């Protein structure tokens, strides 16, 4: 499938009709479309970088951002009009597209755990590259709240599970982090790639450990957790909610002290200039720590961290799309993107030599991502085939309402059924864990 070249066609036809020559042929600019997940200030920064990146290429790069990325891409594929480049956070989806021969193989080196080589038609190749990455396995807390070091008091955990079509993912992050720290990277990767049953002691134990950490839950607490956005609720009903101070730690109705969340949430606890320490909405200090301090598990697994990423892949057959991906993942694009983004929204990149955030929280997370961690493991649910991932999302929502043993057995049985039905062609590559790139 080839996207029609968008040019000043009317101009050229007029010139041909009047037997004139030359003219607009020198002004032709081919347009390449990038579809991605960033909207608002994040989308603005990416688009600013993209506009600079096409200088001197003879091409125009256009960005279309949406929060309904999967639905938009599926619709475009069904209409046989895919974007030239799509940016996805799901290795499971990318694997599925590659094995359906919808992606162009790239010349890029593999970058585990974000972009391993996968086998398609008997050949192992790279089909996507990470544009930006993120660190999970973190806990944000109000200073002085305590509760760390596996037993120093009981935190009051914040929980916001609502996220439109993907509601439930904050709960899957909990389960994944518990599998990783209780059982280690090897078991984690085996489970994430379909090699370990959901009903196994290692996986089942992560669910029950989560229930114990959350403690006793009233119906009101559960209802609030299920309907609260992962970004929290406005501090006040006055004014525009989009402009209100947000963040789970800032949400009075939750009355919580600790939040299990990725590094991206730092924008909720950092002032606009990225200066000073992390703070809640009332100016009180907020700290960030590795989640291993709060989770059950042997100290041998403390250096393991879960990570995520936004990866770019080329759809269709245009060579220019592969060239664009090479430019997007290059040092100039990263420099431009870093400069265009607000301090607390600056992206993390895989290598220590890349420009990294320096805001409070961001600088610490960057150090872990690029060398402080012993092992980085890609987000398990984002590595799973879409059908299994979606079932996982729904299961944590149901478990939050009813954490009885019988109900858990039923949920895990359903997940194992979906796992069994998932064809091997959609299973992700096995190398989901790797040491940091270190530059």
VEXSERO-449756 format. One line per 8 residues: number of its first residue (from 1); their letters; for each residue x negated, y, z negated of N, C-alpha, C. Coordinates in steps of 0.001 Angstrom, whole numbers, plus 500000, padded with zeros to 6 digits. Each point is the difference from the previous one (the first is absolute). Last residue first. Example, Ala and Ser with C-alpha at 12.3 -4.5 7.8 and 13.67 -1.06 7.14 Angstrom:
2> SA> 487150 497750 492920 499180 501190 499940 500770 501090 499270 | 499710 494280 500070 500890 501190 500000 499100 501200 500000
This chain:
439> XXXXXXXX> 475437 504098 472276 499436 500902 501000 499726 499285 501266 | 501964 497794 496302 498805 500658 499465 499308 500894 500996 | 503993 496716 499864 499074 500192 501119 498716 500664 499536 | 502849 496866 496600 500077 501311 500655 498960 500132 501093 | 501583 495033 499045 499361 501062 499213 500157 501339 500710 | 503802 496247 500655 498625 500261 500427 499383 501031 499068 | 504883 496875 501439 499180 500584 498938 498560 500142 500486 | 503475 497999 502648 500643 501216 499510 499199 500685 498909
431> XXXXXXXX> 499727 495978 503711 498989 500796 499306 500571 501357 499579 | 502455 496553 502570 499759 499607 498622 499058 500902 499230 | 503629 501326 504083 498688 499374 499820 499715 499765 498529 | 505158 500029 501303 498869 500918 500112 498680 499257 499883 | 504739 498013 502073 499242 500085 498758 498798 500920 500182 | 503270 498613 503403 500158 501310 499373 499228 500129 498700 | 500142 495991 502691 499518 501047 500897 500114 501386 499376 | 501654 495960 497940 498579 500236 499772 499468 501114 500886
423> XXXXXXXX> 505181 499942 498399 499107 499299 500921 498547 500351 499759 | 504116 499905 496415 499163 500938 500747 499028 499230 500884 | 502965 497914 496834 500581 500243 501319 499152 500932 500857 | 498814 498997 495464 499937 498769 500790 500492 500225 501425 | 500321 503576 496879 498586 499697 500285 499876 498780 500900 | 504232 501082 498334 499610 500930 501064 498551 499756 500403 | 501550 497507 496392 500715 499602 501217 499621 500899 501169 | 498347 501075 495732 499308 498840 500561 500686 499502 501270
415> XXXXXXXX> 502066 503483 497630 498751 500471 500599 499210 498847 500608 | 503885 498943 497582 500348 500683 501248 498749 500499 500717 | 499425 498107 495772 500395 498980 500963 500367 500607 501337 | 499109 502843 496400 498758 499427 500526 500295 498891 500997 | 503686 501932 497790 499343 500998 500846 498727 499442 500629 | 502300 497320 496864 500785 500140 501227 499342 500986 500962 | 498101 499440 495722 499811 498787 500803 500750 500098 501327 | 500664 503442 496863 498675 500073 500610 499745 498777 500872
407> XXXXXXXX> 503921 500044 497466 500088 500955 501113 498657 500129 500705 | 500188 497313 496162 500782 499390 501079 500086 500927 501206 | 497890 501560 496039 499202 498972 500667 500747 499396 501182 | 501118 505070 498582 500122 498669 499397 499205 498985 500813 | 500754 504976 500524 498688 499345 499953 500064 498651 499295 | 503128 504012 502535 500174 498734 499282 498688 499234 500039 | 500262 504446 501748 501333 499928 499380 500158 498747 499137 | 496058 500640 502499 500060 501065 499004 501348 499989 499271
399> XXXXXXXX> 499249 497111 503646 499354 499527 498766 500058 501055 498905 | 501592 501034 504365 500895 499065 499318 499409 499546 498661 | 497334 502711 502711 501164 500774 499563 500978 499113 499235 | 496261 498028 502029 499611 500724 498784 501148 500864 499486 | 500641 497580 504058 499905 499114 498833 499619 500759 498734 | 500124 502122 504334 501334 499799 499412 499925 499179 498711 | 495990 500677 502434 500526 501280 499515 501340 499813 499295 | 498182 496256 502164 499248 500322 498785 500520 501305 499396
391> XXXXXXXX> 501584 498761 504212 500608 499151 498968 499343 500249 498645 | 498143 502149 503721 501301 500591 499677 500729 499185 498929 | 495859 498325 501652 499807 501253 499253 501342 500591 499567 | 500062 496289 502852 499619 499618 498642 499803 501233 499127 | 500929 500652 504565 501161 499358 499371 499701 499620 498554 | 496455 501905 502747 501053 500932 499571 501178 499346 499292 | 495115 497806 499638 500935 500204 501107 501179 500850 499533 | 495616 500809 497181 500944 498908 500277 500819 500279 501257
383> XXXXXXXX> 496799 503037 497908 499357 498986 500839 500965 498901 500415 | 501226 503536 497056 499741 500606 501303 499285 499035 500939 | 500804 498688 495536 501274 500073 500718 499832 500643 501368 | 496132 499685 497178 500518 498690 500411 501290 500104 500798 | 495796 503527 499720 501340 499842 499435 500683 498748 500536 | 494685 500056 500041 501071 500714 500682 501347 499651 499378 | 495177 500117 497492 500946 499047 500591 501174 500755 500600 | 494516 500637 498095 501219 500678 500431 500887 498981 500702
375> XXXXXXXX> 495593 499915 496233 500774 499391 501080 501233 500844 500277 | 496699 501562 496980 499293 498787 500418 500667 499388 501223 | 499993 505412 498705 500703 498722 499856 499082 498844 500376 | 498551 504534 500457 500191 499678 498594 500691 498679 499751 | 499123 502056 504434 498861 499369 499359 500201 499587 498568 | 503161 502309 503099 498802 499947 500831 498790 499406 499296 | 504453 500578 497957 500222 499457 501341 498703 499748 500753 | 499947 502171 495742 500334 498580 499868 500118 499356 501374
367> XXXXXXXX> 499308 504644 499842 498817 499293 499521 500232 498511 499844 | 503621 502811 501124 499079 499855 501124 498745 499246 499585 | 503155 501157 496689 500480 498904 500839 499064 499764 501179 | 499112 503665 497205 499755 498742 499294 500425 498812 500851 | 500861 504319 501654 498575 499721 499982 499682 498688 499316 | 504476 501505 500003 499555 499618 501336 498529 499655 500042 | 501688 501561 495890 500695 498769 500387 499531 499516 501353 | 499351 505004 499354 500069 499068 498864 500811 498769 500380
359> XXXXXXXX> 497722 502255 504127 500912 500462 498961 499973 499030 498823 | 497688 499607 504311 499218 500369 498819 500886 500527 498876 | 500157 496634 504895 500605 500973 499088 499091 500271 498800 | 497551 498500 504491 500962 499426 499065 500622 501097 499136 | 496884 498816 504896 500482 501013 499054 501109 499417 499136 | 496361 496549 501815 501111 500805 500504 500336 501109 499014 | 496728 496461 499269 499492 501128 500752 501073 500894 500581 | 500900 495905 497621 499446 500975 499059 499474 501230 500721
351> XXXXXXXX> 504050 496992 502144 498564 500004 499763 499531 501080 499044 | 504751 499151 501522 499385 498756 499498 498549 500110 499565 | 503653 504071 499456 499479 499259 501143 499166 498821 499493 | 504230 503590 498153 498831 499173 499710 499601 499277 501277 | 502755 504876 499849 499995 498534 500109 498701 499385 499499 | 502657 504577 498283 498916 499589 500898 499888 498483 500017 | 503009 502936 497391 500519 499101 501030 498911 499551 500966 | 499436 503186 496380 500545 498806 499344 500604 499014 500983
343> XXXXXXXX> 498039 504186 501650 499048 499254 499164 500546 498710 499404 | 501987 501640 504657 499976 500617 498682 499122 499157 499075 | 498991 499765 505289 500928 499541 498962 499875 500823 498719 | 497188 500476 504030 501364 500485 500237 500952 499683 498859 | 495353 498532 500120 500062 501458 499913 501425 500523 500110 | 499154 495345 500525 499668 500400 498630 500170 501509 499837 | 500389 498279 504318 501160 499629 499183 499792 500438 498554 | 496436 500542 503063 501097 500918 500295 501211 499734 499110
335> XXXXXXXX> 496321 497051 499688 499616 501332 499522 501140 500993 500199 | 500534 495698 501732 500074 499978 498541 499611 501352 499409 | 499616 499363 504661 501410 500004 499594 500119 500042 498482 | 495687 499560 501759 500536 501331 500273 501463 500095 499586 | 497678 495807 499674 499606 500960 498964 500587 501387 500239 | 502668 495669 501950 498639 500497 500009 499752 501101 498976 | 504140 497564 501428 499267 499343 498916 498552 500472 499907 | 502965 501656 503390 500716 500173 498734 499242 499414 498815
327> XXXXXXXX> 498386 499376 504465 499812 501380 499549 500647 500220 498629 | 500593 495837 502062 498577 500164 499672 499725 501407 499477 | 504282 499098 501622 499781 499343 498707 498540 500125 499572 | 501143 501588 504274 500552 500858 498955 499786 499384 498617 | 498799 497497 503792 499064 501103 499789 500487 500919 498881 | 502839 496567 501383 498858 499445 499263 498976 501093 499706 | 503598 501193 502673 500470 499762 498631 498884 499410 499151 | 499372 500680 504658 499874 501246 499244 500480 499836 498566
319> XXXXXXXX> 500461 496493 503272 498661 500095 499399 499834 501251 499144 | 504735 497461 500932 499226 501170 500432 498627 500023 499324 | 504056 496893 499723 498771 499589 500688 499127 501179 500424 | 503841 498825 495725 499946 500184 501445 498661 499615 500576 | 499817 501534 494985 501038 499249 500695 499889 500268 501503 | 496537 500373 495499 500357 500483 501336 501031 499075 500629 | 498710 501435 494582 499938 498963 501034 500489 500584 501315 | 498352 501411 494485 500419 500404 501340 499795 498861 500982
311> XXXXXXXX> 500915 500508 494292 499166 499511 501090 500585 500375 501360 | 499939 501042 494361 500794 500339 501179 499117 499736 501211 | 499957 497839 494660 499419 500762 501093 501027 500317 501063 | 498653 497931 494478 500927 500072 501128 499322 500801 501102 | 498536 496903 495189 499922 501175 500863 501071 499919 501078 | 498190 497826 494771 500876 499886 501167 499914 501301 500793 | 496114 497788 496713 501012 501038 500185 500820 499691 501245 | 496040 497825 496161 500834 499807 501192 501087 501070 500046
303> XXXXXXXX> 496727 499256 496384 499468 500758 501132 500777 499831 501286 | 501001 497633 495849 500219 501440 499813 499523 500824 501191 | 499947 495040 498937 500748 500545 501133 500202 501511 499901 | 497752 497371 496615 499290 499703 501249 500697 500595 501217 | 501775 500016 495469 499172 501149 500357 499254 499786 501309 | 504746 497507 499054 498598 499948 499571 499214 501204 500493 | 505336 500399 498970 499120 499324 500944 498569 500029 499525 | 504892 503089 499393 499396 498767 499487 499143 499341 501070
295> XXXXXXXX> 500780 505408 499837 500601 498757 500471 499334 498789 499360 | 498728 504738 499523 501348 499843 499455 500626 498643 500321 | 495641 501655 501503 500000 500322 498569 501338 499667 499343 | 499267 499649 504742 499490 498844 499257 499979 500258 498494 | 501110 503321 503399 501114 499257 499399 499530 498802 499191 | 497157 504618 500655 500239 498729 500691 501099 499216 499293 | 500317 505224 499368 499092 498916 499624 500244 498794 500898 | 501171 505732 499013 500164 498851 500884 498927 498975 499659
287> XXXXXXXX> 502817 504547 497504 498782 499257 500314 500326 498835 500924 | 501999 505204 498316 500328 498652 500482 498689 499311 500322 | 501704 504704 496890 499067 499154 500758 500591 498640 500367 | 503052 504458 499542 499322 499082 499082 499122 499040 500790 | 503091 503496 501737 498616 500372 499773 499246 499117 499041 | 504559 499506 501751 499943 501008 498944 498571 500370 499635 | 501192 496618 503297 500710 501208 500387 499973 501104 498964 | 495912 496611 499937 501407 499757 500275 500678 501338 500273
279> XXXXXXXX> 494712 498939 501097 500957 500520 499034 501406 499546 500350 | 494135 499530 501012 501342 499515 500293 500949 500455 498898 | 495767 503128 500586 500270 498589 499780 501393 499618 500442 | 497316 504051 502432 500337 499636 498636 500244 498514 499875 | 500850 501894 504840 499034 500397 498981 500463 499568 498615 | 502096 499915 504625 499196 498827 499675 498970 500271 498933 | 503542 502908 501896 498619 500210 500414 499111 498799 499717 | 504668 500086 498755 499922 500194 501449 498569 500161 500496
271> XXXXXXXX> 500728 497135 495527 500512 501291 500454 499669 500211 501473 | 500973 495171 497732 498883 500884 500305 500557 501335 500460 | 502490 495860 499141 499389 500387 498728 498777 500893 500198 | 502653 498048 503554 501045 500379 499053 499430 500539 498696 | 497289 498202 503531 500513 501313 500399 501101 500489 499057 | 497963 495609 499669 499273 501074 499329 500534 501379 500368 | 501255 495498 501664 500916 500729 499119 499316 501182 499322 | 497793 496704 502858 500673 501056 500749 500875 500871 499094
263> XXXXXXXX> 497557 496015 498560 499300 501283 499909 500738 501115 500726 | 502924 495850 498098 498821 500186 500844 499398 501397 499838 | 502841 497520 495949 500207 500550 501337 498669 500229 500703 | 502750 499026 495087 499172 499128 500834 500219 500424 501447 | 500653 502683 495064 500509 499740 501344 498998 499143 500775 | 501522 501866 494555 499042 499385 500917 500672 499659 501329 | 502347 502054 496220 498636 500481 499769 498989 499506 501022 | 505792 501247 499452 498954 498979 500111 498620 500627 499867
255> XXXXXXXX> 505127 501391 500482 499366 499947 498673 498908 498935 499951 | 503539 501463 503439 499297 498719 499897 499311 499826 498645 | 502347 504030 501354 500941 498915 499714 499300 498657 499815 | 497550 504047 501251 500429 499925 498593 500904 498813 499699 | 496026 500649 503635 501445 499795 500059 500554 499798 498593 | 495297 500455 501605 500666 501289 499838 501516 499876 499903 | 497057 496302 500832 499616 500511 498683 500671 501337 499695 | 500613 498050 504271 500697 499233 498967 499653 500487 498595
247> XXXXXXXX> 500055 503259 504251 499087 499035 499406 500711 499281 498877 | 500626 505255 502170 500444 498620 500030 498898 499106 499440 | 501944 505489 500481 498936 499127 499536 500522 498576 499932 | 502365 503200 503528 499907 499797 498554 498808 499118 499665 | 501651 501223 504442 498957 500855 499459 499791 499779 498506 | 503322 497699 502503 498750 499708 500700 498851 500813 499426 | 504488 500612 498507 499366 498814 499411 498676 499691 500664 | 502277 504868 499435 499831 498993 501035 499247 498813 499417
239> XXXXXXXX> 502760 503056 496504 499145 500228 501144 499947 498822 500948 | 501392 498844 495061 500035 501315 500626 499082 500041 501213 | 500512 496343 496864 501026 499970 501038 500062 501325 500738 | 495492 497848 497691 501166 500821 499715 500988 499870 501129 | 496007 497508 499969 499964 500408 498598 501267 500744 499610 | 499954 496264 504001 499670 501399 499707 500029 500289 498508 | 498759 495072 501419 501192 500832 500170 499626 501427 499660 | 496834 495686 502035 500588 500578 498810 501252 500789 500315
231> XXXXXXXX> 497236 497278 503000 499414 501322 499772 500552 500667 498748 | 501627 495821 501630 498630 499772 499533 499280 501316 499754 | 505353 499898 499535 498971 499930 501034 498639 499726 499380 | 504728 498427 497778 499005 501073 499976 498971 499782 501096 | 503565 496897 498913 500488 501137 500784 499030 501175 500024 | 499231 495843 497562 500383 499589 501349 500398 501179 500877 | 498942 500626 495359 498805 499570 500736 500331 499662 501450 | 503562 501035 497091 499201 501191 500273 498754 499643 500804
223> XXXXXXXX> 502743 496500 498499 500702 500779 501025 499196 501238 500380 | 498363 497398 496443 499866 499302 501276 500666 500794 501116 | 500503 501590 495605 498602 500137 500437 499810 499365 501369 | 504202 499469 497941 499799 501387 500418 498588 500212 500526 | 501096 495846 498102 500619 500151 501315 499800 501421 500533 | 496282 498356 496638 501447 500164 499944 500549 500105 501415 | 495415 497544 498096 500553 500970 500942 501514 500046 499845 | 494904 498273 497516 501462 499925 500031 500562 501133 500854
215> XXXXXXXX> 495091 498892 501347 500683 499921 498712 501507 499910 500157 | 495957 500289 503148 501067 501002 499994 500768 500001 498684 | 496620 496755 500703 499409 501333 499923 501071 501084 499942 | 501316 495495 500652 499520 500223 498630 499418 501399 499838 | 501380 498622 504308 501161 500166 499120 499560 500276 498564 | 496655 498959 503119 500576 501322 500269 501184 500268 499070 | 498086 495735 499928 499121 500968 499336 500521 501420 500205 | 502139 496497 502259 500368 500003 498578 499109 500954 499202
207> XXXXXXXX> 499053 499475 504600 501342 500560 499820 500366 500070 498514 | 495980 497894 501199 499891 501448 500206 501356 500678 499805 | 499662 495246 499856 499507 500637 498784 499847 501502 500130 | 501162 497334 503758 501125 500109 499067 499579 500718 498717 | 496622 499018 503104 500892 501057 500482 501177 500191 499049 | 496832 496621 498980 499276 501267 500137 500938 501139 500403 | 501581 495440 499692 499806 500653 498694 499330 501368 500114 | 502920 498350 504169 498790 499528 499320 499852 500716 498660
199> XXXXXXXX> 503411 500753 503504 500359 499344 498739 498790 499446 499256 | 499629 502009 504289 500479 501030 499089 500352 499405 498637 | 496258 497697 503225 501442 500118 499804 500337 501129 499020 | 495720 499783 503368 500345 499673 498617 501485 500255 499797 | 497632 501002 504129 499387 498748 499575 500334 499563 498590 | 501102 504157 502830 500887 498850 500148 499451 498685 499520 | 498088 504617 499758 499950 499478 501368 500744 498681 500151 | 499623 502331 495790 500436 501026 500949 500050 499489 501430
191> XXXXXXXX> 498317 497174 496455 501442 500252 499872 500491 500963 501077 | 495406 499212 499753 500669 498769 500416 501520 500167 499946 | 497260 503487 498377 499971 499931 501460 500720 498756 500510 | 499588 500497 495294 500800 501092 500567 500073 499889 501525 | 497105 497138 497630 501397 499581 499864 500927 501031 500632 | 495469 501168 499888 500202 498806 500826 501434 499517 499977 | 498575 503766 497225 500169 500277 501424 500262 498768 500861 | 501471 499944 494705 498818 500286 500792 500258 500144 501488
183> XXXXXXXX> 502928 499288 495792 499515 498794 500684 498822 500234 500934 | 502218 503444 497199 500137 498784 499199 499281 498814 500642 | 500145 504243 502180 499210 500094 498773 500151 498798 499080 | 502355 500256 504274 498579 500281 500226 499203 499949 498702 | 504722 499592 499855 499400 498798 500595 498493 500202 500140 | 502355 503744 498579 499931 498980 498950 499446 498681 500530 | 500791 503541 502997 498892 500361 499119 499831 498970 498885 | 503674 499504 502924 498736 499773 500699 498806 500275 499089
175> XXXXXXXX> 504348 501003 498412 499792 498548 500090 498643 499702 500631 | 501287 504550 499839 499766 499452 498663 499673 498503 500076 | 501331 502152 503938 498639 500397 499619 499641 499465 498615 | 504384 499461 501534 499101 499016 500619 498545 500353 499702 | 503277 503020 498519 500016 498756 499231 499109 498939 500599 | 500602 504134 502245 499232 500213 498765 499976 498763 499108 | 502588 499858 504083 498555 499809 500131 499210 500375 498736 | 504917 500399 500783 499474 498788 499377 498493 499891 500047
167> XXXXXXXX> 503048 502640 503687 500153 499963 498541 499534 498651 499453 | 500128 501974 504676 498955 499146 499415 500076 499969 498476 | 502936 502641 502841 500063 498637 500553 498983 499057 499374 | 500532 504173 497153 500823 499826 501195 499963 498541 500465 | 498078 501007 495832 499178 500484 501107 500712 499735 501321 | 500207 499262 494080 500713 500418 501206 499046 500574 501043 | 499015 498415 495358 499963 498977 501052 500591 500455 501326 | 497583 501643 495077 500902 500540 501010 499910 499122 501228
159> XXXXXXXX> 498224 500282 494495 500311 499148 501136 501028 500689 500885 | 496300 500420 495338 500878 500662 500965 500294 499016 501127 | 498512 498610 494830 499714 500045 501432 501072 500769 500770 | 497726 499892 495020 501364 500103 500507 499881 500234 501506 | 496264 497365 496733 500410 501149 500803 501506 499973 500266 | 497274 497817 495788 500876 499662 501124 500372 501267 500766 | 495323 498592 496941 501340 500571 499951 500794 499626 501236 | 495532 498602 500172 499975 501185 499160 501347 500679 499948
151> XXXXXXXX> 498597 496016 502652 500495 499740 498651 499985 501201 499089 | 497620 499644 504457 500694 498729 499758 500390 499812 498528 | 498075 504113 502015 499079 498979 499487 500719 498765 499478 | 502900 504518 500080 499106 499300 500908 499198 498911 499325 | 503267 503288 498038 500596 498828 500637 499095 499256 500947 | 500427 505541 498575 499402 498716 499619 500578 498857 500802 | 500797 505050 499845 501064 498996 499877 499456 498644 499597 | 497569 504236 500969 500304 499698 498614 501054 498940 499812
143> XXXXXXXX> 500093 502526 504569 498831 499948 499114 500436 499777 498556 | 502836 498180 504094 499895 501237 499250 498853 499866 499001 | 499898 497107 504572 500621 500088 498674 499835 501390 499412 | 499356 496192 504512 500011 501420 499648 500724 500131 498661 | 497381 495801 502869 501038 500396 499052 499788 501469 499640 | 498530 496206 504289 499739 501133 499115 501187 500212 499063 | 499193 496996 504134 499438 499508 498728 499578 501133 499072 | 499930 500987 505222 501066 499656 499066 499350 499574 498678
135> XXXXXXXX> 498413 503129 504532 499656 499130 498877 501224 499776 499129 | 499201 501231 505568 500472 500439 498693 499621 498961 498954 | 498863 502062 505521 500195 498882 499072 500473 500556 498661 | 499673 501281 505769 499843 500426 498610 500331 498822 499105 | 499380 499093 504502 499802 501444 500111 499815 500612 498618 | 499041 494793 502070 500581 500854 498958 499719 501470 500293 | 500674 496135 503856 498958 500599 499160 500677 500839 498918 | 501147 495518 503718 500354 501278 499382 498835 500481 499159
127> XXXXXXXX> 499795 495952 502541 501150 500606 500677 500442 501313 499359 | 495599 496144 500689 500557 501055 499159 501117 500688 500768 | 498427 494651 500623 499732 501385 500372 500557 500946 498938 | 499189 494469 501738 500070 500842 498807 499548 501412 500354 | 502383 495749 503004 498873 500923 499841 500205 500870 498763 | 503226 496679 501708 498719 499318 499876 498796 500893 499817 | 504601 501621 500289 499703 499230 501220 498591 499418 499969 | 500237 502956 496181 501115 500083 500944 499579 499280 501275
119> XXXXXXXX> 498238 501055 494519 499951 499134 501178 501287 500131 500809 | 497320 503756 496770 501027 498970 499989 499941 499226 501310 | 496778 503516 496540 500283 499418 501313 501108 498964 499846 | 499941 504091 496536 499233 498795 500345 500267 499593 501440 | 500895 504372 496903 500103 499628 501410 499100 498805 500315 | 500627 501699 495464 501036 500725 500736 500183 499489 501423 | 496799 498737 496240 501233 499221 500153 501063 500654 500866 | 495941 499833 502133 500788 499390 498930 499914 500859 498731
111> XXXXXXXX> 499019 500803 505170 499808 500746 498759 500866 499381 498905 | 497706 499037 505411 500966 499696 498953 499641 500769 498732 | 498718 502057 504785 499548 498978 499067 501101 499714 498980 | 501212 501866 504998 499559 500386 498659 499512 498801 499202 | 502071 500380 504521 498566 499723 499923 499451 500260 498601 | 505208 498374 501314 499113 501153 499914 498546 499555 499970 | 505168 498092 501971 498815 499750 499165 499052 501190 500076 | 505345 500528 500642 498744 499871 500734 498879 499625 499025
103> XXXXXXXX> 505405 498772 499427 498906 500896 499649 498804 499763 500903 | 504040 497402 500143 500479 501369 500146 498912 501024 499692 | 500402 494843 499834 499284 500668 501092 500550 501390 500294 | 501066 496871 496367 501000 500102 501071 499411 500711 501213 | 497449 499558 496116 500222 498636 500494 501160 499918 500981 | 498917 504177 497929 498827 499526 500735 500250 498632 500616 | 503310 501869 497176 499937 500675 501299 498817 499507 500828 | 500429 498350 495589 501122 499537 500823 499946 500625 501390
95> XXXXXXXX> 496931 501510 496807 499675 498634 500414 501081 499452 500924 | 500789 504156 498008 498971 500103 501035 499602 498621 500516 | 503008 500248 496359 500623 500448 501242 498980 500059 501127 | 498322 498903 495765 500936 498978 500448 500669 500369 501304 | 497223 503066 497749 499211 499018 500744 500900 498885 500518 | 501418 505098 498634 500288 498578 499814 499130 499127 500899 | 500534 504930 499812 499311 499573 498776 500135 498507 499761 | 499817 503332 504716 500809 499175 499101 499205 499646 498749
87> XXXXXXXX> 500213 503198 504828 499259 499886 498742 500903 499299 498990 | 499517 500359 505763 500854 500013 498811 499135 499767 498775 | 499578 501609 505591 499344 499582 498759 501034 500060 498883 | 501576 500700 504279 498672 499539 500414 499227 499454 498805 | 505324 499610 499962 498989 501058 499950 498673 499448 500504 | 504343 497643 501987 499297 500152 498722 499102 501226 500010 | 503961 497877 502856 499393 501322 500028 499260 500251 498685 | 503171 496342 501324 498790 499917 500821 499361 501372 500199
79> XXXXXXXX> 503786 498668 497118 500269 500833 501174 498838 499990 500983 | 499623 497691 495922 501147 499402 500682 500358 500775 501260 | 496624 501723 497230 499543 498775 500656 501139 499332 500758 | 501014 503752 497402 499216 500393 501170 499474 498782 500750 | 502331 499327 495939 500910 500526 501018 499243 500380 501269 | 497483 498631 496275 500749 498866 500548 500932 500471 501108 | 497683 503320 497606 499116 499247 500886 500726 498824 500633 | 502313 502584 496778 499725 500787 501201 499159 499217 500990
71> XXXXXXXX> 500857 498084 495777 501216 500041 500802 499780 500762 501304 | 496453 499872 496864 500248 498683 500586 501219 500028 500912 | 498942 504026 497636 499011 499624 501003 500315 498666 500658 | 502174 503814 497153 500628 498742 500439 499129 499389 501089 | 498925 504157 498159 500014 499127 498829 500704 498682 500306 | 497172 503417 503491 501301 499553 499521 499837 499142 498756 | 497301 503413 504141 500023 499388 498681 501403 499633 499567 | 496799 501140 504597 501390 499910 499556 500015 499234 498674
63> XXXXXXXX> 496206 502782 503534 500337 499184 498831 501485 500060 499707 | 496222 500698 504401 501232 500431 499340 500323 499057 498856 | 495780 501667 503690 500410 499049 498974 501197 500580 499242 | 497572 500645 505118 500718 500636 498905 500454 498923 499030 | 495675 500451 503831 501234 499365 499549 500630 500831 498886 | 495663 500717 502045 500909 499976 501141 501329 499366 499660 | 496047 500927 497078 500275 498634 500468 500798 499968 501295 | 498531 503888 497091 499014 499508 500953 500262 498618 500550
55> XXXXXXXX> 502506 501128 495609 499219 501014 500708 498976 499346 500919 | 503156 497891 496795 500124 499804 501447 499222 501041 500803 | 500244 499933 495139 499287 498816 500473 500089 499830 501510 | 502289 503391 497332 498584 500309 500221 499275 498852 500681 | 504501 499432 498798 499929 501068 501008 498554 500367 500311 | 500884 496903 496527 500223 499408 501315 499902 501047 501099 | 499759 501333 495416 498799 499275 500421 500152 499494 501423 | 503746 501945 498121 498979 501026 500214 498689 499367 500446
47> XXXXXXXX> 503503 497156 498724 500259 500607 501307 498977 501086 500322 | 499891 497940 495760 499601 499048 501033 500172 500611 501383 | 501480 502556 496347 498541 499886 500005 499525 499046 501087 | 504650 500439 499308 499451 501247 500527 498482 499927 500100 | 502349 496462 497931 500163 499983 501447 499407 501234 500646 | 500061 499820 495327 499090 498974 500518 500065 499938 501522 | 503007 502901 497683 498623 500497 500039 498995 498972 500522 | 504730 498572 501383 499704 501078 499065 498559 500466 500109
39> XXXXXXXX> 500587 495085 501521 500873 501138 500232 499612 501091 499006 | 498070 494874 502084 499812 501218 499212 500962 501091 500441 | 499206 495324 501811 500879 500088 498828 499996 501337 499284 | 499183 498856 505573 499423 499719 498691 500951 500282 498859 | 498678 499796 505798 501112 499853 499064 499435 499621 498638 | 498092 502448 504798 499666 499265 498779 501236 499999 499101 | 498881 500868 505605 500849 500174 498833 499524 499104 498862 | 497970 502587 504754 500029 498776 499215 500740 500273 498700
31> XXXXXXXX> 499399 502364 505270 500445 500082 498613 500013 498626 499361 | 497273 502787 504287 500708 498796 499598 500349 500110 498518 | 499108 503901 503727 499573 499494 498698 500881 498828 499630 | 498536 503518 504488 500712 498828 499491 499420 499590 498648 | 498615 503626 503103 500581 500301 498699 500738 498815 499395 | 497868 500169 504391 498941 500206 499025 500545 500235 498594 | 502909 499498 503745 499317 498733 499737 498920 500161 498946 | 502888 503544 501973 500216 499482 498656 499264 498715 499712
23> XXXXXXXX> 498313 502636 504194 500969 500518 499037 500022 499220 498716 | 498865 498271 505143 499317 500416 498774 501006 500398 498952 | 501777 500528 504920 499117 499002 499407 499372 500569 498743 | 504750 500723 503366 498853 500594 499331 499160 498901 499395 | 504263 499604 502442 498725 499643 500637 498811 500716 499385 | 504706 499848 498585 499643 501199 500755 498627 499866 500644 | 501807 496501 497357 501068 500335 500940 499632 501198 500851 | 497127 498650 496518 499961 499053 501110 501011 500392 501058
15> XXXXXXXX> 499952 502490 496056 498805 500271 500789 499914 499073 501202 | 503450 499335 496919 500219 501225 500750 498806 500313 500878 | 499684 496385 497094 500906 499693 501109 500253 501235 500853 | 497446 500518 496046 499267 499282 501034 500882 499689 501199 | 501976 502037 496200 499042 500902 500641 499300 499320 501150 | 502813 497477 497260 500758 500877 500888 499093 500938 500755 | 498166 497156 496702 500338 499306 501238 500723 500916 500968 | 496851 500256 495773 500809 501053 500609 500426 499519 501376
7> XXXXXXX> 499110 496218 496429 499253 501096 500598 500955 501065 500484 | 499472 494973 497368 500838 501184 499910 499198 501190 500493 | 500005 494428 500858 499166 501170 499792 500881 501233 500024 | 501830 495133 498493 499844 500882 501141 499137 501196 499643 | 499388 495272 497600 500754 501226 499804 499798 500893 501212 | 499817 494570 499864 499167 501179 500123 500865 501236 499863 | 499746 494257 499116 500840 501178 500000 499118 501236 500000
